[in-house]
Amino acid sequence: MRDYWLAKLISSVTEVDSRKRLQKSIYLLQRAGCPLRLSYILHYYGPYSFELAGLINQLDGAEIIKETQVGPAYKSRIMPFGNKVIKDFEKTEVGVKARKALNSFISRFKVLNKEDLWLLELAATTAYFHKDNWEEAKRQTARFKHLKEDDSKLEKAIEIAGEFVATP
């Protein structure tokens, strides 16, 4: 199911400009309740999922998506075959349910796909540190990213993260 959900998210935009953007976007969507359920660790650039990296490689190998290296980044886009696989799957009973579970996250993914990448990295990192206390998350992110706590980018990142962190 994860392969469908990831392919569907990528198909909702023209392209995703980097693996880092995919990692941070998917992390934030999961914090908001997206059903991908991938495990994440804290990495130098913020939350990172080895499972997501493997899933991206699988989809690329199956020619569902195409990754193209541009400088140090890898851009991802859906392939025509990928669109066909998605449409065929969505005609099934399981596919209808899977699409319904993901629909509310597609517009949010589109927004994240346009967000400044540094802000997205900060937002995902702040969300990672959030444990019911935004001030503590801010302090930990500032330390982790070697920022001053009054950095305006950090304040904006907290706003973004707050839109995705599900509160009990």
C-alpha positions in Angstrom: 0.0 0.0 0.0 2.9 2.4 0.8 4.1 2.2 -2.8 0.7 3.3 -4.0 0.5 6.1 -1.5 4.0 7.4 -2.3 3.4 7.2 -6.1 0.1 8.9 -5.7 1.6 11.8 -3.8 4.4 12.2 -6.4 1.8 12.1 -9.2 0.0 15.0 -7.6 2.9 17.4 -8.6 4.9 17.9 -11.7 8.1 16.8 -9.9 9.7 16.7 -6.5 13.0 18.5 -6.6 15.0 16.4 -4.2 15.0 13.3 -2.0 15.4 15.6 1.0 12.1 17.3 0.2 10.4 13.9 -0.1 11.9 12.8 3.2 10.8 16.0 5.1 7.4 16.3 3.4 6.5 12.7 4.1 7.6 13.0 7.7 5.4 16.0 8.3 2.5 14.4 6.5 2.9 11.3 8.8 2.9 13.6 11.8 -0.5 14.9 10.6 -1.8 11.4 10.3 -0.9 10.2 6.8 -1.1 6.4 6.8 2.4 5.6 5.3 3.8 4.5 8.8 7.5 4.8 7.9 10.1 4.7 10.6 12.3 7.8 11.0 15.6 8.5 12.7 17.2 11.9 13.4 19.9 12.5 10.7 22.1 15.4 10.0 19.4 17.0 7.8 16.6 16.2 10.2 14.2 13.2 10.1 15.2 10.5 7.7 13.6 7.2 6.8 15.6 4.3 5.4 12.3 2.7 4.5 11.3 5.7 2.4 14.6 5.7 0.6 14.1 2.0 -0.2 10.6 2.6 -1.4 11.8 5.4 -3.7 14.4 3.0 -5.1 11.7 0.3 -5.6 9.4 2.7 -7.5 12.2 4.0 -9.6 13.3 0.4 -10.4 9.8 -0.5 -11.4 9.5 2.6 -13.6 6.6 3.9 -11.6 8.6 7.0 -10.9 11.7 8.4 -12.5 14.6 9.8 -10.5 17.0 12.1 -12.3 20.2 13.4 -10.8 20.6 17.1 -11.2 23.7 18.2 -9.4 23.7 16.7 -6.0 19.9 16.3 -5.9 17.6 13.7 -7.3 14.4 14.9 -8.9 11.4 12.5 -8.9 8.4 12.5 -11.2 5.7 10.0 -12.0 6.1 8.0 -15.3 3.2 7.3 -17.7 3.4 3.7 -16.7 3.1 4.8 -13.0 0.0 6.8 -13.8 -1.6 3.8 -15.5 -0.7 1.5 -12.5 -2.3 4.1 -10.1 -5.5 4.4 -12.2 -5.8 0.6 -12.5 -5.3 0.2 -8.8 -7.9 2.9 -7.9 -10.5 0.9 -9.9 -10.3 -1.9 -7.3 -12.1 -2.0 -4.0 -8.8 -1.8 -2.1 -7.6 1.0 -4.3 -10.8 3.1 -3.6 -10.2 2.8 0.1 -6.5 3.6 -0.2 -7.2 6.7 -2.2 -9.8 7.8 0.3 -7.3 7.4 3.1 -4.8 9.6 1.2 -7.0 12.3 -0.4 -6.8 14.8 2.4 -3.0 14.7 2.4 -2.5 15.4 -1.3 -3.2 19.2 -1.1 -0.9 19.4 1.9 1.8 17.6 -0.1 1.5 20.1 -2.9 2.0 23.0 -0.4 5.1 21.3 1.0 6.5 20.7 -2.5 6.6 24.5 -3.0 8.0 25.4 0.5 11.5 26.7 0.9 13.7 23.6 1.4 15.6 25.0 4.4 12.4 25.9 6.1 11.0 22.5 5.4 14.1 20.9 6.9 13.8 23.1 10.0 10.0 22.4 10.3 10.5 18.6 10.1 13.4 18.8 12.6 11.3 20.9 15.0 8.3 18.5 14.6 10.7 15.6 15.4 11.7 17.3 18.7 8.2 18.3 19.6 6.9 16.4 22.6 4.0 18.7 23.7 6.2 21.7 24.1 7.1 24.0 21.2 9.6 26.1 23.2 11.6 23.0 24.1 11.4 21.8 20.4 12.6 25.2 19.3 15.6 25.1 21.7 16.5 21.6 20.6 16.2 22.5 16.9 18.3 25.6 17.4 21.0 23.6 19.1 20.9 20.8 16.6 21.0 23.2 13.6 23.4 25.7 15.2 20.9 28.5 15.1 20.0 31.3 17.5 16.7 30.7 19.1 15.4 34.1 17.8 16.2 33.2 14.2 13.2 34.3 12.1 13.5 31.2 9.9 13.1 29.0 13.0 10.0 30.9 14.0 8.5 30.3 10.5 9.5 26.7 10.7 7.6 26.3 14.0 4.5 27.7 12.3 4.8 25.2 9.5 5.5 22.3 11.9 2.5 23.3 14.0 0.2 22.8 11.0 1.3 19.1 10.8 1.9 18.0 14.4 -1.2 16.2 15.5 -2.2 17.2 19.0 -3.9 14.6 21.2 
